[in-house]
Amino acid sequence: MSLREFQVQILASVYKGTRGQASLGIITKGKQVKVLEEVQDGEDDWLNIQVGSGDNTIEGWVLTRFTVRDSREFLSDPSLFEDEEMNDFFTSPTLFEDNTVVAYYGHPNSRLMGIVGRHSVQELIPLLEKTAEKYETVNGDKGVIPAIYLIYGTVQPGGEIGRMNFDQMMSYVEETYKNGVLVYLDHQMGKYHPIDALNEILPFLRYPNVHLALDRNGVRIIQ
């Protein structure tokens, strides 16, 4: 089986063995895992998985029914991201050369961190489009692309990270895609290695309108 072939479907416990012995912790929904082995134990199917890297690696067992092979199972509409015209637009090699990006910034759960937290995504996009139109009138030959800059991971005391809920994150990814809007994910790394931070948000980067911003806020010294 290949790396990241499975994603966690719901909150799942990781165990030392296939009979639920000694919990090693919890993996949150949407997390990608490396599958090392798949076995059947009685009526249950189990996956021997590995998640994380370096000092943050966890290896253990999860029940297969708590995972999915196909990320489309997370979507409200499995065919949502199959719009060829929209995908060509988002993945154009000259997208940023031909356009200026106008973005609204913030965290959906904080009114103090920017406009994103003061409106639902459905309310936010029309406001953003109106702002983008104002820039377009003075932007010359270039176009304007609206974007939402989301603070996905926020550094907490001790370098831990507070993360957006997976379903909430996907609601932004879907709604923006349907409206031709980009999404930037700002992931503050805190005490974690950049590779761990990147691996954590890889599931979202498969969508053509999503881009990454790794934030060194609170970052430790890597030796």
C-alpha positions as CSV (number, residue, x, y, z in Angstrom):
1,M,0.0,0.0,0.0
2,S,1.2,3.5,-0.8
3,L,1.9,6.4,1.6
4,R,-1.2,8.3,2.6
5,E,-3.6,5.9,0.9
6,F,-6.0,6.3,3.8
7,Q,-7.4,9.2,5.7
8,V,-9.2,9.1,9.1
9,Q,-12.9,9.3,8.6
10,I,-13.8,10.2,12.2
11,L,-12.0,10.7,15.5
12,A,-10.1,7.4,15.9
13,S,-8.1,5.8,18.7
14,V,-4.7,4.3,18.0
15,Y,-3.8,1.1,19.9
16,K,-0.7,-1.0,20.4
17,G,-2.5,-4.1,19.2
18,T,-5.5,-5.3,17.2
19,R,-7.7,-6.0,20.2
20,G,-7.8,-2.4,21.5
21,Q,-5.0,-2.9,24.0
22,A,-3.3,0.2,25.4
23,S,-4.5,3.4,23.6
24,L,-1.6,5.4,22.2
25,G,-3.7,8.5,21.5
26,I,-6.3,9.9,19.1
27,I,-6.0,10.8,15.4
28,T,-8.3,13.5,14.2
29,K,-10.6,13.4,11.2
30,G,-8.9,14.0,7.9
31,K,-5.4,13.0,9.0
32,Q,-3.4,11.1,6.4
33,V,-1.7,7.9,7.5
34,K,0.8,5.6,6.1
35,V,-0.5,2.0,6.0
36,L,2.1,-0.6,6.9
37,E,-0.2,-3.7,7.1
38,E,-3.9,-4.7,6.9
39,V,-5.1,-7.7,8.9
40,Q,-8.4,-9.3,10.0
41,D,-8.9,-10.2,13.6
42,G,-12.1,-12.0,14.1
43,E,-14.9,-9.7,12.8
44,D,-12.7,-6.6,12.7
45,D,-10.4,-5.3,10.0
46,W,-7.4,-3.4,11.3
47,L,-4.7,-1.2,9.8
48,N,-1.2,-1.0,11.1
49,I,-0.5,2.7,10.5
50,Q,2.2,5.3,11.0
51,V,1.6,9.0,11.3
52,G,3.9,11.9,11.9
53,S,7.6,11.9,11.6
54,G,10.8,12.1,13.7
55,D,10.1,12.5,17.4
56,N,6.4,12.9,16.7
57,T,5.9,9.5,15.0
58,I,3.1,7.3,16.2
59,E,2.8,3.7,15.0
60,G,-0.1,1.5,16.0
61,W,-3.4,0.0,15.0
62,V,-6.8,1.5,14.0
63,L,-10.0,-0.1,12.9
64,T,-10.4,0.1,9.1
65,R,-14.0,1.3,9.4
66,F,-12.7,4.6,10.9
67,T,-10.8,5.3,7.7
68,V,-11.4,6.1,4.0
69,R,-9.3,5.3,0.9
70,D,-11.0,7.9,-1.3
71,S,-10.9,11.5,-0.1
72,R,-14.1,12.2,-2.1
73,E,-16.0,10.6,0.6
74,F,-15.5,13.7,2.7
75,L,-17.1,16.0,0.1
76,S,-20.7,17.2,0.1
77,D,-20.7,16.3,-3.7
78,P,-18.1,13.7,-4.8
79,S,-18.0,15.3,-8.3
80,L,-17.5,18.9,-7.0
81,F,-13.9,19.3,-7.9
82,E,-14.2,17.8,-11.4
83,D,-15.1,21.1,-13.2
84,E,-12.4,21.1,-15.9
85,E,-12.8,24.8,-16.7
86,M,-12.5,25.8,-13.1
87,N,-9.5,23.5,-12.5
88,D,-7.7,24.9,-15.6
89,F,-8.3,28.4,-14.2
90,F,-6.9,27.6,-10.8
91,T,-3.9,25.7,-12.1
92,S,-2.9,28.0,-14.9
93,P,0.9,28.5,-14.9
94,T,0.4,32.3,-15.4
95,L,-2.4,32.7,-12.8
96,F,-0.3,35.0,-10.6
97,E,1.5,36.7,-13.4
98,D,-1.8,37.7,-15.0
99,N,-3.7,38.6,-11.9
100,T,-3.5,40.4,-8.5
101,V,-4.8,38.5,-5.5
102,V,-7.1,40.4,-3.1
103,A,-7.6,38.5,0.1
104,Y,-9.6,38.7,3.3
105,Y,-7.7,37.5,6.4
106,G,-8.6,35.9,9.6
107,H,-9.7,32.9,11.7
108,P,-13.3,31.7,11.4
109,N,-13.7,31.4,15.2
110,S,-12.2,34.8,16.1
111,R,-13.8,38.2,15.4
112,L,-10.6,39.8,16.6
113,M,-8.2,38.2,14.1
114,G,-9.8,39.7,11.0
115,I,-12.9,40.0,8.9
116,V,-13.0,36.2,8.2
117,G,-14.2,35.6,11.8
118,R,-17.1,38.2,11.5
119,H,-19.0,36.5,8.7
120,S,-19.9,33.0,7.6
121,V,-18.2,31.9,4.4
122,Q,-21.4,32.3,2.5
123,E,-21.7,36.0,3.7
124,L,-18.0,36.6,3.2
125,I,-17.6,35.7,-0.4
126,P,-20.0,38.4,-1.8
127,L,-18.3,41.0,0.3
128,L,-14.9,39.8,-0.9
129,E,-16.1,39.9,-4.5
130,K,-17.2,43.5,-4.2
131,T,-13.8,44.5,-2.8
132,A,-12.1,42.6,-5.6
133,E,-14.2,44.5,-8.1
134,K,-13.0,47.9,-6.7
135,Y,-9.3,46.8,-7.2
136,E,-10.1,45.6,-10.7
137,T,-11.2,49.0,-11.8
138,V,-7.7,50.4,-11.2
139,N,-5.6,47.3,-12.0
140,G,-4.9,48.0,-15.6
141,D,-4.5,45.0,-17.9
142,K,-4.2,42.5,-15.0
143,G,-7.2,40.7,-13.6
144,V,-8.1,40.3,-9.9
145,I,-8.6,37.1,-8.0
146,P,-10.4,37.0,-4.7
147,A,-8.9,34.9,-1.9
148,I,-9.5,34.0,1.7
149,Y,-6.4,33.8,3.9
150,L,-7.3,31.3,6.7
151,I,-5.3,31.0,9.9
152,Y,-5.5,27.2,10.0
153,G,-3.0,26.5,12.9
154,T,-2.5,29.0,15.8
155,V,0.4,28.8,18.2
156,Q,-0.5,28.1,21.8
157,P,1.6,28.4,25.0
158,G,4.4,25.9,24.9
159,G,4.5,25.8,21.1
160,E,1.4,23.6,20.7
161,I,-0.9,24.3,17.8
162,G,-4.7,25.0,17.9
163,R,-6.1,23.8,14.6
164,M,-9.3,24.5,12.6
165,N,-11.9,21.7,12.7
166,F,-11.6,19.5,9.5
167,D,-15.2,19.9,8.5
168,Q,-15.1,23.6,9.0
169,M,-11.9,23.8,6.8
170,M,-13.6,21.7,4.1
171,S,-16.6,24.0,4.1
172,Y,-14.3,26.9,3.1
173,V,-12.5,24.8,0.5
174,E,-15.8,23.8,-1.2
175,E,-17.5,27.1,-1.0
176,T,-14.5,29.0,-2.4
177,Y,-14.0,26.6,-5.2
178,K,-17.6,26.9,-6.4
179,N,-17.1,30.7,-6.5
180,G,-13.7,30.9,-8.1
181,V,-12.0,32.0,-4.9
182,L,-8.5,31.0,-3.8
183,V,-7.8,29.7,-0.2
184,Y,-4.5,30.3,1.6
185,L,-3.8,28.1,4.6
186,D,-1.6,29.8,7.2
187,H,-0.2,27.1,9.4
188,Q,1.8,28.3,12.3
189,M,4.4,25.6,13.1
190,G,5.1,26.3,16.8
191,K,7.4,23.6,18.2
192,Y,6.9,21.2,15.3
193,H,9.2,20.4,12.4
194,P,8.3,22.0,9.1
195,I,7.9,18.5,7.5
196,D,5.3,17.6,10.2
197,A,3.5,20.9,9.5
198,L,3.5,20.3,5.8
199,N,2.3,16.7,6.1
200,E,-0.6,17.8,8.3
201,I,-2.1,20.0,5.6
202,L,-1.3,17.9,2.5
203,P,-4.9,16.6,2.4
204,F,-6.1,20.1,1.6
205,L,-3.5,20.8,-1.0
206,R,-5.0,18.2,-3.4
207,Y,-7.7,20.8,-4.1
208,P,-6.7,23.2,-7.0
209,N,-7.8,26.4,-5.3
210,V,-5.8,25.8,-2.1
211,H,-2.4,27.2,-1.4
212,L,0.0,27.0,1.6
213,A,1.6,29.6,3.8
214,L,3.9,28.1,6.4
215,D,4.2,30.5,9.3
216,R,7.4,30.5,11.5
217,N,5.4,32.0,14.4
218,G,6.7,30.3,17.6
219,V,9.0,28.1,15.6
220,R,11.7,26.2,17.4
221,I,15.3,26.1,16.3
222,I,15.9,23.1,14.0
223,Q,19.3,21.5,14.4
